[in-house]
Amino acid sequence: MKLSQAPVLAKISDHCSTTLQGATQTWTEISDMFLAGPEVPVPDLRLPPGSPVPLFDAAKARVFVLDPEAGQITFR
């Protein structure tokens, strides 16, 4: 998403909210997309077969990266 004005000078918050069809989601800023959590539940292959799957936290997958110089926000 391209912001209307660039560059972005000050960091006000590390969170962003979006609303689509009445549903609001909160996104967290990270420095690199490779730091984001998985988008789907992933079993821990270090555990023996039949072990319970760890709880999936969808909030860790809702992240964005801000390029302040270009005024660009990339959501994942």
PyMOL Python script that loads the backbone (N, CA, C, O; Angstrom):
from pymol import cmd

cmd.read_pdbstr("""\
ATOM      1  N   MET A   1       0.848  -1.148   0.000  1.00  0.00           N
ATOM      2  CA  MET A   1       0.000   0.000   0.000  1.00  0.00           C
ATOM      3  C   MET A   1       0.904   1.224   0.000  1.00  0.00           C
ATOM      4  O   MET A   1       1.838   1.326   0.795  1.00  0.00           O
ATOM      5  N   LYS A   2       0.617   2.126  -0.881  1.00  0.00           N
ATOM      6  CA  LYS A   2       1.388   3.359  -0.981  1.00  0.00           C
ATOM      7  C   LYS A   2       0.698   4.438  -0.155  1.00  0.00           C
ATOM      8  O   LYS A   2      -0.494   4.689  -0.338  1.00  0.00           O
ATOM      9  N   LEU A   3       1.431   5.075   0.750  1.00  0.00           N
ATOM     10  CA  LEU A   3       0.884   6.160   1.548  1.00  0.00           C
ATOM     11  C   LEU A   3       0.785   7.428   0.703  1.00  0.00           C
ATOM     12  O   LEU A   3       1.509   7.589  -0.280  1.00  0.00           O
ATOM     13  N   SER A   4      -0.104   8.311   1.092  1.00  0.00           N
ATOM     14  CA  SER A   4      -0.334   9.512   0.284  1.00  0.00           C
ATOM     15  C   SER A   4       0.824  10.486   0.333  1.00  0.00           C
ATOM     16  O   SER A   4       1.019  11.262  -0.602  1.00  0.00           O
ATOM     17  N   GLN A   5       1.604  10.456   1.418  1.00  0.00           N
ATOM     18  CA  GLN A   5       2.742  11.361   1.524  1.00  0.00           C
ATOM     19  C   GLN A   5       3.965  10.589   1.972  1.00  0.00           C
ATOM     20  O   GLN A   5       3.882   9.739   2.858  1.00  0.00           O
ATOM     21  N   ALA A   6       5.079  10.878   1.370  1.00  0.00           N
ATOM     22  CA  ALA A   6       6.345  10.247   1.729  1.00  0.00           C
ATOM     23  C   ALA A   6       7.400  11.336   1.770  1.00  0.00           C
ATOM     24  O   ALA A   6       7.257  12.324   1.049  1.00  0.00           O
ATOM     25  N   PRO A   7       8.415  11.221   2.541  1.00  0.00           N
ATOM     26  CA  PRO A   7       8.728  10.124   3.452  1.00  0.00           C
ATOM     27  C   PRO A   7       7.942  10.229   4.749  1.00  0.00           C
ATOM     28  O   PRO A   7       7.412  11.283   5.099  1.00  0.00           O
ATOM     29  N   VAL A   8       7.884   9.098   5.453  1.00  0.00           N
ATOM     30  CA  VAL A   8       7.270   9.064   6.770  1.00  0.00           C
ATOM     31  C   VAL A   8       8.356   9.483   7.753  1.00  0.00           C
ATOM     32  O   VAL A   8       9.400   8.836   7.836  1.00  0.00           O
ATOM     33  N   LEU A   9       8.117  10.559   8.499  1.00  0.00           N
ATOM     34  CA  LEU A   9       9.167  11.131   9.326  1.00  0.00           C
ATOM     35  C   LEU A   9       9.247  10.545  10.731  1.00  0.00           C
ATOM     36  O   LEU A   9      10.344  10.295  11.228  1.00  0.00           O
ATOM     37  N   ALA A  10       8.117  10.325  11.374  1.00  0.00           N
ATOM     38  CA  ALA A  10       8.151   9.875  12.757  1.00  0.00           C
ATOM     39  C   ALA A  10       7.368   8.589  12.927  1.00  0.00           C
ATOM     40  O   ALA A  10       6.339   8.372  12.287  1.00  0.00           O
ATOM     41  N   LYS A  11       7.877   7.747  13.799  1.00  0.00           N
ATOM     42  CA  LYS A  11       7.183   6.503  14.110  1.00  0.00           C
ATOM     43  C   LYS A  11       6.234   6.780  15.273  1.00  0.00           C
ATOM     44  O   LYS A  11       6.675   7.011  16.399  1.00  0.00           O
ATOM     45  N   ILE A  12       4.941   6.756  15.000  1.00  0.00           N
ATOM     46  CA  ILE A  12       3.945   7.049  16.021  1.00  0.00           C
ATOM     47  C   ILE A  12       3.547   5.763  16.746  1.00  0.00           C
ATOM     48  O   ILE A  12       3.367   5.769  17.964  1.00  0.00           O
ATOM     49  N   SER A  13       3.408   4.670  16.007  1.00  0.00           N
ATOM     50  CA  SER A  13       2.948   3.422  16.590  1.00  0.00           C
ATOM     51  C   SER A  13       3.558   2.254  15.836  1.00  0.00           C
ATOM     52  O   SER A  13       3.952   2.393  14.678  1.00  0.00           O
ATOM     53  N   ASP A  14       3.636   1.110  16.486  1.00  0.00           N
ATOM     54  CA  ASP A  14       4.118  -0.092  15.794  1.00  0.00           C
ATOM     55  C   ASP A  14       2.965  -1.030  15.461  1.00  0.00           C
ATOM     56  O   ASP A  14       3.173  -2.206  15.163  1.00  0.00           O
ATOM     57  N   HIS A  15       1.730  -0.489  15.516  1.00  0.00           N
ATOM     58  CA  HIS A  15       0.542  -1.246  15.169  1.00  0.00           C
ATOM     59  C   HIS A  15      -0.276  -0.490  14.129  1.00  0.00           C
ATOM     60  O   HIS A  15      -0.197   0.734  14.020  1.00  0.00           O
ATOM     61  N   CYS A  16      -1.053  -1.236  13.378  1.00  0.00           N
ATOM     62  CA  CYS A  16      -1.928  -0.668  12.361  1.00  0.00           C
ATOM     63  C   CYS A  16      -3.210  -1.490  12.376  1.00  0.00           C
ATOM     64  O   CYS A  16      -3.165  -2.704  12.575  1.00  0.00           O
ATOM     65  N   SER A  17      -4.345  -0.843  12.167  1.00  0.00           N
ATOM     66  CA  SER A  17      -5.627  -1.552  12.133  1.00  0.00           C
ATOM     67  C   SER A  17      -6.268  -1.380  10.765  1.00  0.00           C
ATOM     68  O   SER A  17      -6.218  -0.303  10.172  1.00  0.00           O
ATOM     69  N   THR A  18      -6.872  -2.456  10.273  1.00  0.00           N
ATOM     70  CA  THR A  18      -7.614  -2.408   9.021  1.00  0.00           C
ATOM     71  C   THR A  18      -9.028  -2.913   9.279  1.00  0.00           C
ATOM     72  O   THR A  18      -9.244  -3.766  10.140  1.00  0.00           O
ATOM     73  N   THR A  19      -9.983  -2.383   8.530  1.00  0.00           N
ATOM     74  CA  THR A  19     -11.359  -2.835   8.639  1.00  0.00           C
ATOM     75  C   THR A  19     -11.854  -3.217   7.253  1.00  0.00           C
ATOM     76  O   THR A  19     -11.811  -2.409   6.325  1.00  0.00           O
ATOM     77  N   LEU A  20     -12.323  -4.450   7.118  1.00  0.00           N
ATOM     78  CA  LEU A  20     -12.835  -4.947   5.853  1.00  0.00           C
ATOM     79  C   LEU A  20     -14.160  -5.638   6.138  1.00  0.00           C
ATOM     80  O   LEU A  20     -14.213  -6.607   6.896  1.00  0.00           O
ATOM     81  N   GLN A  21     -15.215  -5.144   5.539  1.00  0.00           N
ATOM     82  CA  GLN A  21     -16.560  -5.686   5.705  1.00  0.00           C
ATOM     83  C   GLN A  21     -16.938  -5.772   7.186  1.00  0.00           C
ATOM     84  O   GLN A  21     -17.536  -6.757   7.620  1.00  0.00           O
ATOM     85  N   GLY A  22     -16.591  -4.745   7.956  1.00  0.00           N
ATOM     86  CA  GLY A  22     -16.962  -4.675   9.366  1.00  0.00           C
ATOM     87  C   GLY A  22     -16.045  -5.420  10.317  1.00  0.00           C
ATOM     88  O   GLY A  22     -16.207  -5.299  11.531  1.00  0.00           O
ATOM     89  N   ALA A  23     -15.088  -6.185   9.810  1.00  0.00           N
ATOM     90  CA  ALA A  23     -14.161  -6.922  10.669  1.00  0.00           C
ATOM     91  C   ALA A  23     -12.848  -6.147  10.769  1.00  0.00           C
ATOM     92  O   ALA A  23     -12.216  -5.840   9.759  1.00  0.00           O
ATOM     93  N   THR A  24     -12.451  -5.838  12.002  1.00  0.00           N
ATOM     94  CA  THR A  24     -11.212  -5.086  12.231  1.00  0.00           C
ATOM     95  C   THR A  24     -10.106  -6.043  12.633  1.00  0.00           C
ATOM     96  O   THR A  24     -10.303  -6.924  13.470  1.00  0.00           O
ATOM     97  N   GLN A  25      -8.939  -5.862  12.025  1.00  0.00           N
ATOM     98  CA  GLN A  25      -7.765  -6.659  12.363  1.00  0.00           C
ATOM     99  C   GLN A  25      -6.636  -5.712  12.741  1.00  0.00           C
ATOM    100  O   GLN A  25      -6.494  -4.631  12.169  1.00  0.00           O
ATOM    101  N   THR A  26      -5.833  -6.136  13.718  1.00  0.00           N
ATOM    102  CA  THR A  26      -4.670  -5.362  14.130  1.00  0.00           C
ATOM    103  C   THR A  26      -3.426  -6.022  13.558  1.00  0.00           C
ATOM    104  O   THR A  26      -3.261  -7.239  13.635  1.00  0.00           O
ATOM    105  N   TRP A  27      -2.559  -5.206  12.988  1.00  0.00           N
ATOM    106  CA  TRP A  27      -1.315  -5.663  12.378  1.00  0.00           C
ATOM    107  C   TRP A  27      -0.154  -5.092  13.184  1.00  0.00           C
ATOM    108  O   TRP A  27      -0.245  -3.978  13.702  1.00  0.00           O
ATOM    109  N   THR A  28       0.936  -5.849  13.292  1.00  0.00           N
ATOM    110  CA  THR A  28       2.108  -5.446  14.047  1.00  0.00           C
ATOM    111  C   THR A  28       3.272  -5.204  13.096  1.00  0.00           C
ATOM    112  O   THR A  28       3.510  -5.990  12.179  1.00  0.00           O
ATOM    113  N   GLU A  29       3.992  -4.118  13.319  1.00  0.00           N
ATOM    114  CA  GLU A  29       5.141  -3.811  12.467  1.00  0.00           C
ATOM    115  C   GLU A  29       6.335  -4.665  12.868  1.00  0.00           C
ATOM    116  O   GLU A  29       6.624  -4.836  14.053  1.00  0.00           O
ATOM    117  N   ILE A  30       7.024  -5.198  11.863  1.00  0.00           N
ATOM    118  CA  ILE A  30       8.275  -5.917  12.078  1.00  0.00           C
ATOM    119  C   ILE A  30       9.309  -5.338  11.134  1.00  0.00           C
ATOM    120  O   ILE A  30       8.958  -4.654  10.173  1.00  0.00           O
ATOM    121  N   SER A  31      10.571  -5.602  11.394  1.00  0.00           N
ATOM    122  CA  SER A  31      11.636  -5.025  10.581  1.00  0.00           C
ATOM    123  C   SER A  31      11.914  -5.826   9.310  1.00  0.00           C
ATOM    124  O   SER A  31      12.453  -5.290   8.342  1.00  0.00           O
ATOM    125  N   ASP A  32      11.547  -7.110   9.312  1.00  0.00           N
ATOM    126  CA  ASP A  32      11.846  -7.978   8.176  1.00  0.00           C
ATOM    127  C   ASP A  32      10.754  -9.040   8.076  1.00  0.00           C
ATOM    128  O   ASP A  32      10.385  -9.637   9.087  1.00  0.00           O
ATOM    129  N   MET A  33      10.235  -9.282   6.883  1.00  0.00           N
ATOM    130  CA  MET A  33       9.165 -10.269   6.699  1.00  0.00           C
ATOM    131  C   MET A  33       9.586 -11.677   7.116  1.00  0.00           C
ATOM    132  O   MET A  33       8.733 -12.496   7.460  1.00  0.00           O
ATOM    133  N   PHE A  34      10.883 -11.970   7.090  1.00  0.00           N
ATOM    134  CA  PHE A  34      11.342 -13.298   7.490  1.00  0.00           C
ATOM    135  C   PHE A  34      11.167 -13.539   8.985  1.00  0.00           C
ATOM    136  O   PHE A  34      11.301 -14.676   9.438  1.00  0.00           O
ATOM    137  N   LEU A  35      10.870 -12.496   9.767  1.00  0.00           N
ATOM    138  CA  LEU A  35      10.646 -12.634  11.199  1.00  0.00           C
ATOM    139  C   LEU A  35       9.196 -12.961  11.533  1.00  0.00           C
ATOM    140  O   LEU A  35       8.871 -13.208  12.694  1.00  0.00           O
ATOM    141  N   ALA A  36       8.327 -12.967  10.535  1.00  0.00           N
ATOM    142  CA  ALA A  36       6.901 -13.212  10.757  1.00  0.00           C
ATOM    143  C   ALA A  36       6.659 -14.668  11.135  1.00  0.00           C
ATOM    144  O   ALA A  36       7.420 -15.561  10.764  1.00  0.00           O
ATOM    145  N   GLY A  37       5.583 -14.882  11.883  1.00  0.00           N
ATOM    146  CA  GLY A  37       5.194 -16.237  12.246  1.00  0.00           C
ATOM    147  C   GLY A  37       4.551 -16.940  11.061  1.00  0.00           C
ATOM    148  O   GLY A  37       4.319 -16.313  10.027  1.00  0.00           O
ATOM    149  N   PRO A  38       4.257 -18.238  11.192  1.00  0.00           N
ATOM    150  CA  PRO A  38       3.636 -18.986  10.098  1.00  0.00           C
ATOM    151  C   PRO A  38       2.205 -18.518   9.856  1.00  0.00           C
ATOM    152  O   PRO A  38       1.524 -18.061  10.775  1.00  0.00           O
ATOM    153  N   GLU A  39       1.762 -18.638   8.615  1.00  0.00           N
ATOM    154  CA  GLU A  39       0.396 -18.242   8.250  1.00  0.00           C
ATOM    155  C   GLU A  39      -0.616 -19.349   8.524  1.00  0.00           C
ATOM    156  O   GLU A  39      -1.816 -19.086   8.602  1.00  0.00           O
ATOM    157  N   VAL A  40      -0.152 -20.563   8.667  1.00  0.00           N
ATOM    158  CA  VAL A  40      -1.017 -21.720   8.943  1.00  0.00           C
ATOM    159  C   VAL A  40      -0.397 -22.512  10.098  1.00  0.00           C
ATOM    160  O   VAL A  40       0.805 -22.401  10.339  1.00  0.00           O
ATOM    161  N   PRO A  41      -1.198 -23.310  10.818  1.00  0.00           N
ATOM    162  CA  PRO A  41      -0.626 -24.120  11.895  1.00  0.00           C
ATOM    163  C   PRO A  41       0.440 -25.077  11.347  1.00  0.00           C
ATOM    164  O   PRO A  41       0.242 -25.733  10.325  1.00  0.00           O
ATOM    165  N   VAL A  42       1.557 -25.137  12.043  1.00  0.00           N
ATOM    166  CA  VAL A  42       2.668 -25.982  11.621  1.00  0.00           C
ATOM    167  C   VAL A  42       3.043 -26.898  12.781  1.00  0.00           C
ATOM    168  O   VAL A  42       3.309 -26.412  13.880  1.00  0.00           O
ATOM    169  N   PRO A  43       3.069 -28.214  12.560  1.00  0.00           N
ATOM    170  CA  PRO A  43       3.453 -29.109  13.649  1.00  0.00           C
ATOM    171  C   PRO A  43       4.938 -28.963  13.964  1.00  0.00           C
ATOM    172  O   PRO A  43       5.741 -28.646  13.086  1.00  0.00           O
ATOM    173  N   ASP A  44       5.291 -29.196  15.212  1.00  0.00           N
ATOM    174  CA  ASP A  44       6.690 -29.158  15.630  1.00  0.00           C
ATOM    175  C   ASP A  44       7.282 -30.532  15.351  1.00  0.00           C
ATOM    176  O   ASP A  44       6.963 -31.496  16.047  1.00  0.00           O
ATOM    177  N   LEU A  45       8.133 -30.631  14.353  1.00  0.00           N
ATOM    178  CA  LEU A  45       8.678 -31.921  13.931  1.00  0.00           C
ATOM    179  C   LEU A  45       9.662 -32.500  14.940  1.00  0.00           C
ATOM    180  O   LEU A  45      10.083 -33.648  14.805  1.00  0.00           O
ATOM    181  N   ARG A  46      10.029 -31.716  15.949  1.00  0.00           N
ATOM    182  CA  ARG A  46      10.926 -32.229  16.994  1.00  0.00           C
ATOM    183  C   ARG A  46      10.166 -33.089  18.002  1.00  0.00           C
ATOM    184  O   ARG A  46      10.773 -33.855  18.750  1.00  0.00           O
ATOM    185  N   LEU A  47       8.820 -32.961  18.021  1.00  0.00           N
ATOM    186  CA  LEU A  47       7.999 -33.734  18.948  1.00  0.00           C
ATOM    187  C   LEU A  47       7.680 -35.099  18.356  1.00  0.00           C
ATOM    188  O   LEU A  47       7.652 -35.251  17.135  1.00  0.00           O
ATOM    189  N   PRO A  48       7.438 -36.102  19.212  1.00  0.00           N
ATOM    190  CA  PRO A  48       7.110 -37.436  18.699  1.00  0.00           C
ATOM    191  C   PRO A  48       5.760 -37.431  17.992  1.00  0.00           C
ATOM    192  O   PRO A  48       4.918 -36.580  18.280  1.00  0.00           O
ATOM    193  N   PRO A  49       5.538 -38.376  17.065  1.00  0.00           N
ATOM    194  CA  PRO A  49       4.259 -38.459  16.365  1.00  0.00           C
ATOM    195  C   PRO A  49       3.103 -38.607  17.346  1.00  0.00           C
ATOM    196  O   PRO A  49       3.218 -39.293  18.362  1.00  0.00           O
ATOM    197  N   GLY A  50       1.987 -37.955  17.028  1.00  0.00           N
ATOM    198  CA  GLY A  50       0.809 -38.027  17.874  1.00  0.00           C
ATOM    199  C   GLY A  50       0.767 -36.958  18.953  1.00  0.00           C
ATOM    200  O   GLY A  50      -0.228 -36.841  19.668  1.00  0.00           O
ATOM    201  N   SER A  51       1.837 -36.175  19.082  1.00  0.00           N
ATOM    202  CA  SER A  51       1.837 -35.095  20.074  1.00  0.00           C
ATOM    203  C   SER A  51       0.839 -34.024  19.653  1.00  0.00           C
ATOM    204  O   SER A  51       0.605 -33.835  18.459  1.00  0.00           O
ATOM    205  N   PRO A  52       0.246 -33.321  20.616  1.00  0.00           N
ATOM    206  CA  PRO A  52      -0.701 -32.259  20.257  1.00  0.00           C
ATOM    207  C   PRO A  52       0.003 -31.131  19.505  1.00  0.00           C
ATOM    208  O   PRO A  52       1.149 -30.786  19.791  1.00  0.00           O
ATOM    209  N   VAL A  53      -0.717 -30.570  18.539  1.00  0.00           N
ATOM    210  CA  VAL A  53      -0.185 -29.453  17.764  1.00  0.00           C
ATOM    211  C   VAL A  53      -0.239 -28.199  18.641  1.00  0.00           C
ATOM    212  O   VAL A  53      -1.271 -27.926  19.253  1.00  0.00           O
ATOM    213  N   PRO A  54       0.853 -27.433  18.712  1.00  0.00           N
ATOM    214  CA  PRO A  54       0.831 -26.215  19.521  1.00  0.00           C
ATOM    215  C   PRO A  54      -0.267 -25.267  19.044  1.00  0.00           C
ATOM    216  O   PRO A  54      -0.643 -25.278  17.871  1.00  0.00           O
ATOM    217  N   LEU A  55      -0.770 -24.457  19.953  1.00  0.00           N
ATOM    218  CA  LEU A  55      -1.808 -23.495  19.599  1.00  0.00           C
ATOM    219  C   LEU A  55      -1.304 -22.534  18.543  1.00  0.00           C
ATOM    220  O   LEU A  55      -0.175 -22.048  18.617  1.00  0.00           O
ATOM    221  N   PHE A  56      -2.145 -22.264  17.561  1.00  0.00           N
ATOM    222  CA  PHE A  56      -1.794 -21.369  16.454  1.00  0.00           C
ATOM    223  C   PHE A  56      -2.193 -19.948  16.832  1.00  0.00           C
ATOM    224  O   PHE A  56      -3.330 -19.699  17.231  1.00  0.00           O
ATOM    225  N   ASP A  57      -1.259 -19.027  16.704  1.00  0.00           N
ATOM    226  CA  ASP A  57      -1.516 -17.619  16.998  1.00  0.00           C
ATOM    227  C   ASP A  57      -1.542 -16.852  15.679  1.00  0.00           C
ATOM    228  O   ASP A  57      -0.494 -16.486  15.147  1.00  0.00           O
ATOM    229  N   ALA A  58      -2.754 -16.608  15.150  1.00  0.00           N
ATOM    230  CA  ALA A  58      -2.897 -15.916  13.867  1.00  0.00           C
ATOM    231  C   ALA A  58      -2.381 -14.491  13.937  1.00  0.00           C
ATOM    232  O   ALA A  58      -2.007 -13.922  12.911  1.00  0.00           O
ATOM    233  N   ALA A  59      -2.352 -13.901  15.130  1.00  0.00           N
ATOM    234  CA  ALA A  59      -1.879 -12.518  15.264  1.00  0.00           C
ATOM    235  C   ALA A  59      -0.401 -12.396  14.883  1.00  0.00           C
ATOM    236  O   ALA A  59       0.024 -11.341  14.411  1.00  0.00           O
ATOM    237  N   LYS A  60       0.386 -13.458  15.080  1.00  0.00           N
ATOM    238  CA  LYS A  60       1.800 -13.400  14.711  1.00  0.00           C
ATOM    239  C   LYS A  60       1.990 -13.408  13.203  1.00  0.00           C
ATOM    240  O   LYS A  60       3.056 -13.041  12.709  1.00  0.00           O
ATOM    241  N   ALA A  61       0.967 -13.824  12.468  1.00  0.00           N
ATOM    242  CA  ALA A  61       1.041 -13.829  11.008  1.00  0.00           C
ATOM    243  C   ALA A  61       0.567 -12.509  10.413  1.00  0.00           C
ATOM    244  O   ALA A  61       0.849 -12.227   9.248  1.00  0.00           O
ATOM    245  N   ARG A  62      -0.148 -11.694  11.186  1.00  0.00           N
ATOM    246  CA  ARG A  62      -0.638 -10.396  10.696  1.00  0.00           C
ATOM    247  C   ARG A  62       0.412  -9.336  10.994  1.00  0.00           C
ATOM    248  O   ARG A  62       0.380  -8.683  12.036  1.00  0.00           O
ATOM    249  N   VAL A  63       1.335  -9.180  10.069  1.00  0.00           N
ATOM    250  CA  VAL A  63       2.446  -8.243  10.243  1.00  0.00           C
ATOM    251  C   VAL A  63       2.581  -7.365   9.006  1.00  0.00           C
ATOM    252  O   VAL A  63       2.052  -7.675   7.939  1.00  0.00           O
ATOM    253  N   PHE A  64       3.300  -6.268   9.177  1.00  0.00           N
ATOM    254  CA  PHE A  64       3.594  -5.395   8.052  1.00  0.00           C
ATOM    255  C   PHE A  64       4.990  -4.825   8.201  1.00  0.00           C
ATOM    256  O   PHE A  64       5.552  -4.766   9.294  1.00  0.00           O
ATOM    257  N   VAL A  65       5.534  -4.407   7.063  1.00  0.00           N
ATOM    258  CA  VAL A  65       6.839  -3.750   7.025  1.00  0.00           C
ATOM    259  C   VAL A  65       6.629  -2.371   6.422  1.00  0.00           C
ATOM    260  O   VAL A  65       5.968  -2.226   5.393  1.00  0.00           O
ATOM    261  N   LEU A  66       7.192  -1.369   7.066  1.00  0.00           N
ATOM    262  CA  LEU A  66       7.079   0.007   6.589  1.00  0.00           C
ATOM    263  C   LEU A  66       8.403   0.442   5.995  1.00  0.00           C
ATOM    264  O   LEU A  66       9.449   0.325   6.632  1.00  0.00           O
ATOM    265  N   ASP A  67       8.352   0.946   4.766  1.00  0.00           N
ATOM    266  CA  ASP A  67       9.509   1.590   4.139  1.00  0.00           C
ATOM    267  C   ASP A  67       9.256   3.090   4.244  1.00  0.00           C
ATOM    268  O   ASP A  67       8.560   3.654   3.399  1.00  0.00           O
ATOM    269  N   PRO A  68       9.813   3.757   5.276  1.00  0.00           N
ATOM    270  CA  PRO A  68       9.473   5.159   5.512  1.00  0.00           C
ATOM    271  C   PRO A  68       9.934   6.088   4.395  1.00  0.00           C
ATOM    272  O   PRO A  68       9.291   7.104   4.130  1.00  0.00           O
ATOM    273  N   GLU A  69      11.029   5.753   3.748  1.00  0.00           N
ATOM    274  CA  GLU A  69      11.542   6.614   2.683  1.00  0.00           C
ATOM    275  C   GLU A  69      10.622   6.621   1.471  1.00  0.00           C
ATOM    276  O   GLU A  69      10.389   7.673   0.874  1.00  0.00           O
ATOM    277  N   ALA A  70      10.104   5.467   1.106  1.00  0.00           N
ATOM    278  CA  ALA A  70       9.217   5.362  -0.063  1.00  0.00           C
ATOM    279  C   ALA A  70       7.755   5.580   0.308  1.00  0.00           C
ATOM    280  O   ALA A  70       6.916   5.769  -0.573  1.00  0.00           O
ATOM    281  N   GLY A  71       7.436   5.556   1.614  1.00  0.00           N
ATOM    282  CA  GLY A  71       6.052   5.685   2.025  1.00  0.00           C
ATOM    283  C   GLY A  71       5.237   4.478   1.625  1.00  0.00           C
ATOM    284  O   GLY A  71       4.091   4.611   1.195  1.00  0.00           O
ATOM    285  N   GLN A  72       5.822   3.296   1.764  1.00  0.00           N
ATOM    286  CA  GLN A  72       5.205   2.042   1.323  1.00  0.00           C
ATOM    287  C   GLN A  72       5.015   1.116   2.519  1.00  0.00           C
ATOM    288  O   GLN A  72       5.938   0.912   3.306  1.00  0.00           O
ATOM    289  N   ILE A  73       3.806   0.552   2.652  1.00  0.00           N
ATOM    290  CA  ILE A  73       3.529  -0.442   3.687  1.00  0.00           C
ATOM    291  C   ILE A  73       3.245  -1.758   2.962  1.00  0.00           C
ATOM    292  O   ILE A  73       2.413  -1.820   2.057  1.00  0.00           O
ATOM    293  N   THR A  74       3.968  -2.824   3.387  1.00  0.00           N
ATOM    294  CA  THR A  74       3.766  -4.142   2.817  1.00  0.00           C
ATOM    295  C   THR A  74       3.157  -5.034   3.889  1.00  0.00           C
ATOM    296  O   THR A  74       3.768  -5.264   4.933  1.00  0.00           O
ATOM    297  N   PHE A  75       1.947  -5.538   3.630  1.00  0.00           N
ATOM    298  CA  PHE A  75       1.263  -6.427   4.554  1.00  0.00           C
ATOM    299  C   PHE A  75       1.511  -7.867   4.135  1.00  0.00           C
ATOM    300  O   PHE A  75       1.715  -8.156   2.956  1.00  0.00           O
ATOM    301  N   ARG A  76       1.492  -8.776   5.121  1.00  0.00           N
ATOM    302  CA  ARG A  76       1.634 -10.193   4.803  1.00  0.00           C
ATOM    303  C   ARG A  76       0.381 -10.908   5.159  1.00  0.00           C
ATOM    304  O   ARG A  76       0.288 -12.121   4.970  1.00  0.00           O
TER     305      ARG A  76
END
""", "prot")
cmd.dss("prot")
cmd.show_as("cartoon", "prot")
cmd.util.cbc("prot")
cmd.orient("prot")
